Amino acid sequence: MSSFADLGLDPKVLSAIAAAGYEKPTPIQAGAIPPALAGRDVLGIAQTGTGKTAGFVLPMITLLGRGRARARMPRSLVLAPTRELAAQVAENFDIYARNTRLTKALLIGGVSFKEQDALIDKGVDVLIATPGRLLDHFERGKLLLTGVQIMVVDEADRMLDMGFIPDIERIFQLTPFTRQTLFFSATMAPEIERITNTFLSAPEKIEVARAATTGENITQGVVLYTASRKDRQAKEKRALLRSLIDREGASCTNAIIFCNRKTEVDIVAKSLCKHGYNAAPIHGDLDQSQRMRTLDSFREGKLQFLCASDVAARGLDVPSVSHVFNYDVPSHAEDYVHRIGRTGRAGRKGKALMICVPHDQKWLADIEKLIGNEIPRLESPLTGAPQSEKGPKSVRTDEARMPPRKREEKRDSAPRTDPPQEKRSRAPRREAPVVGMGDHVPAFLLRSFRTAAGETAE
């Protein structure tokens, strides 16, 4: 397919696509849209960043063009694993449905039930939700799923990782057997395959090549770093991150900084702010309203550095991210591809830099095996040279940093130590007389003087 016009989409949808600046469909879009428009179930195997959101939103809008929603009975349902991804789907719907009268509701945690109930009561064409919040509304009697015509499950592999599979199965059972199902997953684990075999009917399978390769427009690099002392590793690593950012200079217009743990996300963001960088954290433990404000600030260019966990960054689509910094090496090689795929989008150039400590070198090896290339080793801004993979770089002492003349002066002024003398046999210790008391000192006074002088009392 050479253009969206060849896919059979509604003219109103094509107009919205053109207004958004898109001309050609991605492979997953070209493969999924025609069978979806034909009313068939679709099984799409594709990673984040392949354009799969439009692959189900565009045919959904076209199919829902006729008909009207009834109160508390949505006509279409989209399930997403995280709040951020659900919000991203909602934004895509708003872009592509701008020329229609279709309505939507977003059901995610951290938002008032009352506001969401009011939307559902009016009747919505598309309901976009996380599984937990959707079931909360259903159990409160505020929602009926018997009118669902199209059901979408997005990022099913993440649903599995987050323990949502029982909820997904229950939601499937609450929707009509005659529904059309569009199911997307990056991988096909046995549990995912079981669900597709159970709930999908003769699906059209579209598989986009596994994201084992990184974009040619992304420049990559890794700094192999060993701390001068074990107890200083965290502090020095944060200093190294700041030095890498500074070395990029004006080319680093904005960046996402990935950490493996939520606690590390907070610490790194706080450290950057302390040193004058415009940074903020985003992870699952933060209040939803705060997370949305942070994301909006980053998208609008008000926030330069977004410190994120992997889950929080899923579904984050900002076309103009200049840099990705992997503060930690991801423990799963596929996550590296996902992370650096946040930059270098829409034909732009991007840069992905990573810090690797000795403990993480086994994960670095897994990443290089997956992508089929060695990531270039970079000089550390702190030491001025690449560090060895075999062991720590020798630590420069204060004397080594001095000019030659200063080193000579320091050595000349240093106190000289006499060579060790031959070992002598120790004579029995003789108690020195206490001044002013004569040679005969009472025992109790002698003990008192010994204790005052710092000796251990018997």
C-alpha beads as a LAMMPS data file, in Angstrom:
LAMMPS data file: protein, C-alpha beads

458 atoms
457 bonds

1 atom types
1 bond types

-500.0 500.0 xlo xhi
-500.0 500.0 ylo yhi
-500.0 500.0 zlo zhi

Masses

1 110.0

Atoms # bond

1 1 1 0.000 0.000 0.000
2 1 1 1.458 3.358 -0.994
3 1 1 -0.908 5.683 0.888
4 1 1 -3.703 5.772 3.459
5 1 1 -6.182 6.453 0.648
6 1 1 -5.616 2.881 -0.574
7 1 1 -6.739 1.326 2.728
8 1 1 -10.474 2.061 2.462
9 1 1 -10.752 4.547 5.321
10 1 1 -13.532 7.117 5.643
11 1 1 -12.786 10.439 3.850
12 1 1 -13.199 12.311 7.149
13 1 1 -10.522 10.105 8.688
14 1 1 -8.223 10.626 5.691
15 1 1 -8.640 14.382 6.078
16 1 1 -7.604 14.174 9.749
17 1 1 -4.575 12.016 8.844
18 1 1 -3.453 14.579 6.269
19 1 1 -3.906 17.412 8.790
20 1 1 -1.691 15.493 11.231
21 1 1 1.050 15.385 8.587
22 1 1 1.133 11.635 7.893
23 1 1 1.400 10.381 4.318
24 1 1 2.294 6.689 4.254
25 1 1 1.098 3.902 6.568
26 1 1 3.605 1.862 8.557
27 1 1 3.780 -1.919 7.931
28 1 1 1.525 -2.735 10.907
29 1 1 -1.031 -0.144 9.765
30 1 1 -1.011 -1.382 6.175
31 1 1 -1.441 -4.949 7.411
32 1 1 -4.065 -4.418 10.148
33 1 1 -6.421 -1.775 8.732
34 1 1 -7.900 -3.663 5.724
35 1 1 -8.937 -6.827 7.643
36 1 1 -10.189 -4.679 10.547
37 1 1 -12.401 -2.703 8.141
38 1 1 -13.671 -6.039 6.770
39 1 1 -14.897 -6.930 10.256
40 1 1 -12.317 -9.638 10.917
41 1 1 -10.471 -10.289 14.173
42 1 1 -6.855 -9.119 14.023
43 1 1 -3.805 -10.452 15.859
44 1 1 -0.995 -7.915 15.560
45 1 1 2.486 -8.769 16.793
46 1 1 4.361 -5.494 16.965
47 1 1 6.487 -3.454 19.339
48 1 1 5.877 0.043 20.686
49 1 1 6.834 2.694 18.155
50 1 1 5.609 0.801 15.066
51 1 1 2.421 2.869 14.704
52 1 1 0.030 0.184 15.924
53 1 1 -2.167 2.677 17.829
54 1 1 -3.304 4.210 14.546
55 1 1 -3.591 0.646 13.254
56 1 1 -6.663 0.110 15.420
57 1 1 -7.905 3.674 16.029
58 1 1 -8.308 4.522 12.314
59 1 1 -10.510 1.531 11.358
60 1 1 -12.445 1.878 14.625
61 1 1 -13.440 5.462 13.771
62 1 1 -14.477 4.401 10.267
63 1 1 -16.534 1.439 11.531
64 1 1 -18.287 3.507 14.204
65 1 1 -19.261 6.222 11.706
66 1 1 -22.823 4.972 11.691
67 1 1 -24.859 4.448 14.826
68 1 1 -25.280 6.129 18.170
69 1 1 -24.129 5.318 21.701
70 1 1 -26.574 4.634 24.504
71 1 1 -26.208 5.573 28.164
72 1 1 -23.718 3.407 30.051
73 1 1 -23.270 1.158 26.996
74 1 1 -20.069 1.979 25.055
75 1 1 -19.887 0.763 21.462
76 1 1 -16.142 0.172 21.494
77 1 1 -13.629 -0.710 24.211
78 1 1 -9.852 -0.203 24.273
79 1 1 -7.833 -1.785 27.099
80 1 1 -4.325 -0.515 27.868
81 1 1 -1.928 -1.677 30.626
82 1 1 -0.937 1.755 31.990
83 1 1 -2.549 5.143 32.556
84 1 1 -0.036 6.848 30.285
85 1 1 -0.663 4.472 27.392
86 1 1 -4.434 4.815 27.815
87 1 1 -4.073 8.600 27.748
88 1 1 -1.919 8.328 24.620
89 1 1 -4.630 6.288 22.864
90 1 1 -7.196 8.933 23.873
91 1 1 -5.020 11.665 22.340
92 1 1 -4.724 9.697 19.092
93 1 1 -8.498 9.269 19.010
94 1 1 -8.988 13.034 19.395
95 1 1 -6.598 13.702 16.485
96 1 1 -8.151 11.246 14.042
97 1 1 -11.811 11.699 15.034
98 1 1 -11.687 15.512 14.830
99 1 1 -14.023 15.576 11.814
100 1 1 -16.619 13.242 13.329
101 1 1 -19.127 13.432 16.186
102 1 1 -17.827 10.347 17.969
103 1 1 -17.399 10.636 21.728
104 1 1 -14.976 8.992 24.121
105 1 1 -14.346 8.489 27.828
106 1 1 -11.036 7.770 29.538
107 1 1 -11.243 5.512 32.616
108 1 1 -7.959 5.513 34.528
109 1 1 -6.941 5.612 38.168
110 1 1 -6.215 8.885 39.922
111 1 1 -9.228 10.609 38.352
112 1 1 -12.555 11.218 40.119
113 1 1 -15.181 8.481 39.676
114 1 1 -17.840 11.183 39.593
115 1 1 -16.429 12.851 36.469
116 1 1 -16.060 9.515 34.701
117 1 1 -19.590 8.420 35.674
118 1 1 -21.019 11.609 34.170
119 1 1 -19.410 10.834 30.799
120 1 1 -20.560 7.219 30.814
121 1 1 -24.128 8.235 31.697
122 1 1 -24.282 10.418 28.575
123 1 1 -23.232 7.486 26.414
124 1 1 -19.855 7.191 24.666
125 1 1 -18.817 5.592 21.409
126 1 1 -15.320 4.677 22.579
127 1 1 -14.271 3.716 26.095
128 1 1 -10.515 3.723 26.743
129 1 1 -9.532 2.174 30.071
130 1 1 -7.071 0.314 32.232
131 1 1 -8.466 -3.092 33.322
132 1 1 -8.688 -2.330 37.043
133 1 1 -10.585 0.937 36.713
134 1 1 -12.949 -0.563 34.108
135 1 1 -13.923 -3.401 36.462
136 1 1 -14.349 -0.914 39.331
137 1 1 -17.013 0.924 37.306
138 1 1 -18.661 -2.323 36.258
139 1 1 -18.875 -3.660 39.818
140 1 1 -20.428 -0.383 40.965
141 1 1 -23.205 -0.925 38.427
142 1 1 -22.239 2.175 36.408
143 1 1 -21.268 0.390 33.225
144 1 1 -22.675 -2.250 30.848
145 1 1 -20.468 -4.038 28.319
146 1 1 -23.204 -5.845 26.404
147 1 1 -23.182 -3.229 23.639
148 1 1 -19.468 -3.524 22.787
149 1 1 -19.037 -4.076 19.046
150 1 1 -15.236 -3.680 18.852
151 1 1 -12.785 -4.642 21.594
152 1 1 -9.087 -3.761 21.473
153 1 1 -6.399 -5.203 23.738
154 1 1 -3.169 -3.203 23.443
155 1 1 0.261 -4.380 24.670
156 1 1 -0.972 -7.727 25.965
157 1 1 2.577 -8.744 26.909
158 1 1 2.694 -5.865 29.389
159 1 1 -0.708 -6.929 30.689
160 1 1 0.880 -10.304 31.415
161 1 1 3.905 -8.741 33.142
162 1 1 1.648 -6.608 35.353
163 1 1 -0.680 -9.455 36.340
164 1 1 -3.746 -8.231 34.404
165 1 1 -4.457 -11.448 32.461
166 1 1 -7.240 -12.660 34.845
167 1 1 -8.918 -9.230 34.507
168 1 1 -8.635 -9.388 30.701
169 1 1 -10.244 -12.835 30.627
170 1 1 -13.109 -11.614 32.798
171 1 1 -13.690 -8.556 30.604
172 1 1 -13.753 -10.784 27.510
173 1 1 -16.482 -12.848 29.164
174 1 1 -18.532 -9.708 29.918
175 1 1 -18.573 -8.589 26.269
176 1 1 -20.751 -10.109 23.504
177 1 1 -19.553 -13.209 21.701
178 1 1 -20.216 -11.435 18.399
179 1 1 -17.761 -8.608 19.073
180 1 1 -14.812 -7.901 16.776
181 1 1 -11.456 -8.224 18.555
182 1 1 -8.215 -6.420 17.678
183 1 1 -5.412 -7.881 19.774
184 1 1 -1.837 -6.522 19.895
185 1 1 1.241 -7.864 21.659
186 1 1 5.004 -7.504 21.249
187 1 1 5.607 -11.189 22.016
188 1 1 3.554 -14.365 22.026
189 1 1 4.154 -15.969 25.406
190 1 1 2.252 -19.256 26.017
191 1 1 -0.303 -17.454 28.226
192 1 1 -0.937 -14.828 25.520
193 1 1 -1.313 -17.526 22.883
194 1 1 -3.834 -19.349 25.057
195 1 1 -5.993 -16.226 25.341
196 1 1 -5.918 -15.543 21.599
197 1 1 -6.891 -19.138 20.871
198 1 1 -9.789 -18.858 23.336
199 1 1 -11.267 -15.452 22.554
200 1 1 -10.321 -14.622 18.938
201 1 1 -12.141 -16.123 15.958
202 1 1 -9.952 -17.009 12.940
203 1 1 -7.875 -13.816 13.300
204 1 1 -5.821 -12.239 10.545
205 1 1 -2.246 -12.418 11.859
206 1 1 0.049 -9.485 11.078
207 1 1 3.588 -9.754 12.359
208 1 1 6.047 -6.902 12.121
209 1 1 9.710 -7.837 12.381
210 1 1 10.861 -8.041 15.980
211 1 1 12.445 -4.824 17.180
212 1 1 15.891 -6.394 17.482
213 1 1 17.513 -3.642 15.459
214 1 1 17.920 -0.008 16.337
215 1 1 17.252 2.911 14.020
216 1 1 20.093 3.979 11.761
217 1 1 19.355 7.597 12.642
218 1 1 20.148 6.967 16.334
219 1 1 23.786 7.463 17.372
220 1 1 24.630 5.136 20.265
221 1 1 27.398 5.043 22.829
222 1 1 28.261 3.539 26.210
223 1 1 30.647 4.662 28.946
224 1 1 32.181 1.786 30.931
225 1 1 32.537 3.204 34.401
226 1 1 34.162 1.923 37.595
227 1 1 33.902 3.912 40.814
228 1 1 37.034 5.069 42.640
229 1 1 35.551 3.504 45.777
230 1 1 32.560 1.236 46.198
231 1 1 30.883 3.582 48.683
232 1 1 31.153 6.469 46.187
233 1 1 29.665 4.692 43.164
234 1 1 26.187 6.275 43.322
235 1 1 27.503 9.819 43.797
236 1 1 30.148 9.518 41.080
237 1 1 27.660 7.925 38.685
238 1 1 25.315 10.905 39.037
239 1 1 28.285 13.235 38.415
240 1 1 29.097 11.219 35.283
241 1 1 25.503 11.631 34.025
242 1 1 25.731 15.415 34.462
243 1 1 29.078 15.451 32.633
244 1 1 27.589 13.498 29.719
245 1 1 24.700 15.963 29.498
246 1 1 27.095 18.926 29.615
247 1 1 29.307 17.393 26.926
248 1 1 26.311 17.222 24.540
249 1 1 25.836 20.966 24.948
250 1 1 23.153 22.779 22.964
251 1 1 22.345 19.670 20.892
252 1 1 20.617 18.201 23.964
253 1 1 17.363 20.118 23.710
254 1 1 15.454 17.572 25.796
255 1 1 16.016 14.029 27.031
256 1 1 14.503 11.029 28.753
257 1 1 16.706 9.502 31.459
258 1 1 15.870 5.851 32.163
259 1 1 16.475 4.167 35.522
260 1 1 15.692 0.568 36.472
261 1 1 14.089 1.352 39.838
262 1 1 11.500 3.888 40.954
263 1 1 13.639 4.969 43.910
264 1 1 16.544 5.669 41.557
265 1 1 14.250 7.756 39.324
266 1 1 13.468 10.037 42.287
267 1 1 17.093 10.268 43.416
268 1 1 18.446 11.125 39.957
269 1 1 15.737 13.743 39.330
270 1 1 16.371 15.355 42.705
271 1 1 20.134 15.393 42.106
272 1 1 19.742 17.029 38.694
273 1 1 17.456 19.714 40.121
274 1 1 19.935 20.365 42.926
275 1 1 22.635 21.065 40.337
276 1 1 20.459 23.441 38.307
277 1 1 18.993 21.130 35.644
278 1 1 15.310 21.338 34.692
279 1 1 14.271 17.784 35.580
280 1 1 11.307 15.871 37.026
281 1 1 10.515 12.201 37.775
282 1 1 7.703 10.020 36.452
283 1 1 6.861 6.529 37.715
284 1 1 3.910 4.492 38.908
285 1 1 4.034 5.569 42.560
286 1 1 3.364 9.226 41.783
287 1 1 -0.112 10.761 41.888
288 1 1 -1.860 10.529 38.519
289 1 1 -2.498 14.263 38.256
290 1 1 1.199 14.935 38.940
291 1 1 2.242 12.414 36.289
292 1 1 -0.034 14.005 33.695
293 1 1 1.279 17.496 34.523
294 1 1 4.856 16.249 34.163
295 1 1 4.140 14.606 30.807
296 1 1 2.358 17.706 29.517
297 1 1 5.297 19.900 30.563
298 1 1 7.731 17.621 28.746
299 1 1 5.623 17.516 25.577
300 1 1 5.237 21.303 25.609
301 1 1 8.974 21.879 26.035
302 1 1 8.697 23.402 29.509
303 1 1 10.567 20.451 31.055
304 1 1 13.966 19.501 29.611
305 1 1 14.812 16.248 31.413
306 1 1 12.288 13.512 32.177
307 1 1 13.575 10.830 34.581
308 1 1 11.471 7.737 33.986
309 1 1 10.949 4.069 34.702
310 1 1 10.233 1.685 31.830
311 1 1 6.539 1.218 32.670
312 1 1 5.873 4.956 33.012
313 1 1 7.446 5.666 29.632
314 1 1 5.297 3.149 27.755
315 1 1 3.030 4.987 25.346
316 1 1 4.944 8.244 25.709
317 1 1 5.070 9.629 22.170
318 1 1 7.069 12.848 21.846
319 1 1 8.403 13.131 18.269
320 1 1 11.227 15.565 19.047
321 1 1 13.224 13.931 21.880
322 1 1 16.885 14.684 21.091
323 1 1 18.546 12.324 23.584
324 1 1 17.970 9.209 25.644
325 1 1 20.284 8.555 28.611
326 1 1 20.318 5.055 30.063
327 1 1 21.460 5.810 33.593
328 1 1 21.086 2.077 34.254
329 1 1 21.616 -0.729 31.748
330 1 1 18.206 -2.419 31.317
331 1 1 18.086 -6.002 32.609
332 1 1 16.052 -7.102 29.561
333 1 1 17.735 -6.531 26.198
334 1 1 14.417 -5.737 24.445
335 1 1 13.871 -2.822 26.827
336 1 1 17.013 -1.178 25.461
337 1 1 15.449 -1.098 21.991
338 1 1 12.212 0.319 23.453
339 1 1 14.084 2.975 25.421
340 1 1 16.275 4.361 22.678
341 1 1 13.311 4.222 20.298
342 1 1 11.982 7.278 22.155
343 1 1 14.485 9.367 20.179
344 1 1 15.207 9.553 16.456
345 1 1 11.521 9.546 15.526
346 1 1 9.734 10.859 12.438
347 1 1 12.970 10.953 10.421
348 1 1 14.864 13.035 12.991
349 1 1 18.354 12.312 14.284
350 1 1 18.690 11.072 17.843
351 1 1 21.368 10.098 20.333
352 1 1 21.328 7.353 22.986
353 1 1 24.034 7.237 25.666
354 1 1 24.408 4.658 28.429
355 1 1 26.402 4.236 31.648
356 1 1 27.570 0.697 32.403
357 1 1 29.088 -0.338 35.743
358 1 1 30.958 -3.671 36.060
359 1 1 27.934 -5.442 37.554
360 1 1 25.847 -4.589 34.458
361 1 1 28.280 -5.786 31.794
362 1 1 26.470 -9.113 31.416
363 1 1 23.303 -7.167 30.448
364 1 1 25.323 -5.049 28.020
365 1 1 26.510 -8.258 26.353
366 1 1 22.876 -9.429 26.011
367 1 1 21.903 -6.127 24.361
368 1 1 24.756 -6.309 21.856
369 1 1 23.840 -9.904 21.047
370 1 1 20.213 -8.885 20.389
371 1 1 20.958 -5.911 18.155
372 1 1 23.827 -7.704 16.419
373 1 1 26.312 -4.872 16.907
374 1 1 28.789 -3.653 19.487
375 1 1 27.770 -0.339 21.014
376 1 1 30.697 2.106 20.601
377 1 1 32.714 2.724 23.789
378 1 1 33.013 6.389 24.689
379 1 1 35.537 8.328 26.721
380 1 1 34.341 9.211 30.168
381 1 1 34.084 12.985 30.710
382 1 1 35.439 12.415 34.218
383 1 1 38.597 10.480 33.321
384 1 1 39.138 11.492 29.689
385 1 1 39.567 7.927 28.440
386 1 1 37.503 4.757 28.044
387 1 1 37.650 2.441 31.040
388 1 1 38.591 -1.189 30.695
389 1 1 35.977 -3.925 30.763
390 1 1 38.416 -6.173 32.636
391 1 1 38.882 -4.119 35.749
392 1 1 38.823 -0.680 37.367
393 1 1 40.901 2.141 35.985
394 1 1 43.711 3.229 38.299
395 1 1 42.611 6.129 40.423
396 1 1 44.594 9.349 39.989
397 1 1 46.012 10.619 43.248
398 1 1 46.293 14.281 44.195
399 1 1 50.046 14.116 43.574
400 1 1 49.536 12.681 40.077
401 1 1 47.391 15.691 39.199
402 1 1 50.206 18.146 40.206
403 1 1 52.647 19.703 37.726
404 1 1 56.168 18.119 37.879
405 1 1 57.697 21.099 39.736
406 1 1 55.024 20.998 42.429
407 1 1 55.541 17.252 42.886
408 1 1 59.299 17.788 43.462
409 1 1 58.641 20.561 46.002
410 1 1 56.198 18.361 47.856
411 1 1 58.656 15.480 48.007
412 1 1 61.520 17.772 49.216
413 1 1 59.355 19.209 51.996
414 1 1 58.007 15.850 53.132
415 1 1 59.440 14.645 56.495
416 1 1 62.096 11.966 56.021
417 1 1 61.756 8.718 57.888
418 1 1 64.878 6.969 59.175
419 1 1 65.498 3.414 58.030
420 1 1 64.199 0.799 60.414
421 1 1 66.670 -0.155 63.144
422 1 1 67.527 -3.673 64.176
423 1 1 64.963 -5.218 66.409
424 1 1 66.003 -5.026 70.030
425 1 1 64.896 -7.187 72.850
426 1 1 62.493 -5.301 75.033
427 1 1 63.653 -4.713 78.545
428 1 1 61.189 -5.056 81.401
429 1 1 59.140 -1.902 81.692
430 1 1 60.142 0.337 84.551
431 1 1 57.618 2.708 86.003
432 1 1 58.735 6.346 85.732
433 1 1 58.517 8.285 88.973
434 1 1 55.809 10.862 89.255
435 1 1 57.356 14.340 89.410
436 1 1 57.225 15.915 92.846
437 1 1 56.379 12.692 94.709
438 1 1 59.859 11.171 95.057
439 1 1 60.692 7.589 94.188
440 1 1 58.150 6.095 96.571
441 1 1 54.628 6.661 95.211
442 1 1 51.610 4.999 96.814
443 1 1 50.076 2.323 94.591
444 1 1 46.581 3.893 94.556
445 1 1 48.021 7.223 93.307
446 1 1 50.078 5.469 90.654
447 1 1 46.933 3.745 89.338
448 1 1 45.124 7.101 89.186
449 1 1 47.914 8.691 87.141
450 1 1 47.968 5.758 84.726
451 1 1 44.227 6.033 84.136
452 1 1 44.407 9.814 83.569
453 1 1 47.210 9.268 81.050
454 1 1 44.933 7.083 78.933
455 1 1 46.068 3.627 79.967
456 1 1 43.454 0.940 80.466
457 1 1 42.597 0.445 84.097
458 1 1 42.869 -3.084 85.267

Bonds

1 1 1 2
2 1 2 3
3 1 3 4
4 1 4 5
5 1 5 6
6 1 6 7
7 1 7 8
8 1 8 9
9 1 9 10
10 1 10 11
11 1 11 12
12 1 12 13
13 1 13 14
14 1 14 15
15 1 15 16
16 1 16 17
17 1 17 18
18 1 18 19
19 1 19 20
20 1 20 21
21 1 21 22
22 1 22 23
23 1 23 24
24 1 24 25
25 1 25 26
26 1 26 27
27 1 27 28
28 1 28 29
29 1 29 30
30 1 30 31
31 1 31 32
32 1 32 33
33 1 33 34
34 1 34 35
35 1 35 36
36 1 36 37
37 1 37 38
38 1 38 39
39 1 39 40
40 1 40 41
41 1 41 42
42 1 42 43
43 1 43 44
44 1 44 45
45 1 45 46
46 1 46 47
47 1 47 48
48 1 48 49
49 1 49 50
50 1 50 51
51 1 51 52
52 1 52 53
53 1 53 54
54 1 54 55
55 1 55 56
56 1 56 57
57 1 57 58
58 1 58 59
59 1 59 60
60 1 60 61
61 1 61 62
62 1 62 63
63 1 63 64
64 1 64 65
65 1 65 66
66 1 66 67
67 1 67 68
68 1 68 69
69 1 69 70
70 1 70 71
71 1 71 72
72 1 72 73
73 1 73 74
74 1 74 75
75 1 75 76
76 1 76 77
77 1 77 78
78 1 78 79
79 1 79 80
80 1 80 81
81 1 81 82
82 1 82 83
83 1 83 84
84 1 84 85
85 1 85 86
86 1 86 87
87 1 87 88
88 1 88 89
89 1 89 90
90 1 90 91
91 1 91 92
92 1 92 93
93 1 93 94
94 1 94 95
95 1 95 96
96 1 96 97
97 1 97 98
98 1 98 99
99 1 99 100
100 1 100 101
101 1 101 102
102 1 102 103
103 1 103 104
104 1 104 105
105 1 105 106
106 1 106 107
107 1 107 108
108 1 108 109
109 1 109 110
110 1 110 111
111 1 111 112
112 1 112 113
113 1 113 114
114 1 114 115
115 1 115 116
116 1 116 117
117 1 117 118
118 1 118 119
119 1 119 120
120 1 120 121
121 1 121 122
122 1 122 123
123 1 123 124
124 1 124 125
125 1 125 126
126 1 126 127
127 1 127 128
128 1 128 129
129 1 129 130
130 1 130 131
131 1 131 132
132 1 132 133
133 1 133 134
134 1 134 135
135 1 135 136
136 1 136 137
137 1 137 138
138 1 138 139
139 1 139 140
140 1 140 141
141 1 141 142
142 1 142 143
143 1 143 144
144 1 144 145
145 1 145 146
146 1 146 147
147 1 147 148
148 1 148 149
149 1 149 150
150 1 150 151
151 1 151 152
152 1 152 153
153 1 153 154
154 1 154 155
155 1 155 156
156 1 156 157
157 1 157 158
158 1 158 159
159 1 159 160
160 1 160 161
161 1 161 162
162 1 162 163
163 1 163 164
164 1 164 165
165 1 165 166
166 1 166 167
167 1 167 168
168 1 168 169
169 1 169 170
170 1 170 171
171 1 171 172
172 1 172 173
173 1 173 174
174 1 174 175
175 1 175 176
176 1 176 177
177 1 177 178
178 1 178 179
179 1 179 180
180 1 180 181
181 1 181 182
182 1 182 183
183 1 183 184
184 1 184 185
185 1 185 186
186 1 186 187
187 1 187 188
188 1 188 189
189 1 189 190
190 1 190 191
191 1 191 192
192 1 192 193
193 1 193 194
194 1 194 195
195 1 195 196
196 1 196 197
197 1 197 198
198 1 198 199
199 1 199 200
200 1 200 201
201 1 201 202
202 1 202 203
203 1 203 204
204 1 204 205
205 1 205 206
206 1 206 207
207 1 207 208
208 1 208 209
209 1 209 210
210 1 210 211
211 1 211 212
212 1 212 213
213 1 213 214
214 1 214 215
215 1 215 216
216 1 216 217
217 1 217 218
218 1 218 219
219 1 219 220
220 1 220 221
221 1 221 222
222 1 222 223
223 1 223 224
224 1 224 225
225 1 225 226
226 1 226 227
227 1 227 228
228 1 228 229
229 1 229 230
230 1 230 231
231 1 231 232
232 1 232 233
233 1 233 234
234 1 234 235
235 1 235 236
236 1 236 237
237 1 237 238
238 1 238 239
239 1 239 240
240 1 240 241
241 1 241 242
242 1 242 243
243 1 243 244
244 1 244 245
245 1 245 246
246 1 246 247
247 1 247 248
248 1 248 249
249 1 249 250
250 1 250 251
251 1 251 252
252 1 252 253
253 1 253 254
254 1 254 255
255 1 255 256
256 1 256 257
257 1 257 258
258 1 258 259
259 1 259 260
260 1 260 261
261 1 261 262
262 1 262 263
263 1 263 264
264 1 264 265
265 1 265 266
266 1 266 267
267 1 267 268
268 1 268 269
269 1 269 270
270 1 270 271
271 1 271 272
272 1 272 273
273 1 273 274
274 1 274 275
275 1 275 276
276 1 276 277
277 1 277 278
278 1 278 279
279 1 279 280
280 1 280 281
281 1 281 282
282 1 282 283
283 1 283 284
284 1 284 285
285 1 285 286
286 1 286 287
287 1 287 288
288 1 288 289
289 1 289 290
290 1 290 291
291 1 291 292
292 1 292 293
293 1 293 294
294 1 294 295
295 1 295 296
296 1 296 297
297 1 297 298
298 1 298 299
299 1 299 300
300 1 300 301
301 1 301 302
302 1 302 303
303 1 303 304
304 1 304 305
305 1 305 306
306 1 306 307
307 1 307 308
308 1 308 309
309 1 309 310
310 1 310 311
311 1 311 312
312 1 312 313
313 1 313 314
314 1 314 315
315 1 315 316
316 1 316 317
317 1 317 318
318 1 318 319
319 1 319 320
320 1 320 321
321 1 321 322
322 1 322 323
323 1 323 324
324 1 324 325
325 1 325 326
326 1 326 327
327 1 327 328
328 1 328 329
329 1 329 330
330 1 330 331
331 1 331 332
332 1 332 333
333 1 333 334
334 1 334 335
335 1 335 336
336 1 336 337
337 1 337 338
338 1 338 339
339 1 339 340
340 1 340 341
341 1 341 342
342 1 342 343
343 1 343 344
344 1 344 345
345 1 345 346
346 1 346 347
347 1 347 348
348 1 348 349
349 1 349 350
350 1 350 351
351 1 351 352
352 1 352 353
353 1 353 354
354 1 354 355
355 1 355 356
356 1 356 357
357 1 357 358
358 1 358 359
359 1 359 360
360 1 360 361
361 1 361 362
362 1 362 363
363 1 363 364
364 1 364 365
365 1 365 366
366 1 366 367
367 1 367 368
368 1 368 369
369 1 369 370
370 1 370 371
371 1 371 372
372 1 372 373
373 1 373 374
374 1 374 375
375 1 375 376
376 1 376 377
377 1 377 378
378 1 378 379
379 1 379 380
380 1 380 381
381 1 381 382
382 1 382 383
383 1 383 384
384 1 384 385
385 1 385 386
386 1 386 387
387 1 387 388
388 1 388 389
389 1 389 390
390 1 390 391
391 1 391 392
392 1 392 393
393 1 393 394
394 1 394 395
395 1 395 396
396 1 396 397
397 1 397 398
398 1 398 399
399 1 399 400
400 1 400 401
401 1 401 402
402 1 402 403
403 1 403 404
404 1 404 405
405 1 405 406
406 1 406 407
407 1 407 408
408 1 408 409
409 1 409 410
410 1 410 411
411 1 411 412
412 1 412 413
413 1 413 414
414 1 414 415
415 1 415 416
416 1 416 417
417 1 417 418
418 1 418 419
419 1 419 420
420 1 420 421
421 1 421 422
422 1 422 423
423 1 423 424
424 1 424 425
425 1 425 426
426 1 426 427
427 1 427 428
428 1 428 429
429 1 429 430
430 1 430 431
431 1 431 432
432 1 432 433
433 1 433 434
434 1 434 435
435 1 435 436
436 1 436 437
437 1 437 438
438 1 438 439
439 1 439 440
440 1 440 441
441 1 441 442
442 1 442 443
443 1 443 444
444 1 444 445
445 1 445 446
446 1 446 447
447 1 447 448
448 1 448 449
449 1 449 450
450 1 450 451
451 1 451 452
452 1 452 453
453 1 453 454
454 1 454 455
455 1 455 456
456 1 456 457
457 1 457 458
